[in-house]
C-alpha cells in the first residue's frame, strides 16, 4: 500500500507518480539496463534513417596488426600498403617484366628462324648481341631479385616467404632456349 500525502494538491501528486521511474532499474544487471535503453530508443524511432543504414559495415581485418593497427589503417586509407606487401608486389612486377623481356627475345628469334629469306650475317650478329646483353641483364636482375626476396623473407612471417631463385640455372635455361 502506497503512502499518500493528503496535504499536497493533485498536481503535485502526478509528479510523484512519475518520479519512481528512477528506481525502476534497481536490482537489474547492467546489461539488462542497457538492453532496455536500446529497446526504448528503438520504440521511439531514434535508430530510423541513420546514415549508412542498410549498407554493409566497413570492418577492417586487422586482427593480427597489434600495435601497428593504426599505422596500417592510415596506409590503407591513403592507398599504400605495409612495406612488406609493397616489396612483395615489387618482386612480382620485376619477375613479370623479366619474363616479358625474355618472351620478346624468343619472339624475335622465332621471326628470324621462320623467315623465307635467311637472316643476314649482320642480323645474326645483332640478334646474338642482344641475346648476350639480355642474358647479362637477366643475370643481374635475378641477383637483385634474390636480394629483395632475402630481405622480404627476413622481415615477414613464414607464410609470406618466397623461394630464392636459382640464378645460374635460369640463365643457362635462357641461353639454351
Protein Blocks (a to p, Z undefined) as FASTA:
>chain_A
ZZddfkbcfklmmmmmmmmmmmmmgoiafklmmmmmmmmmmmnopmgoiehihiacdddd
ffknmmmmmmmmmmmmnopacfklmmmmmmmmmmmmmmmmmmmmmmmmmmmmmpmbdcdf
klmmmmmmmmmmmmmmmmmmmmmmmmmmmmmmmmpcfklpccdddfklmmmmmmmZZ
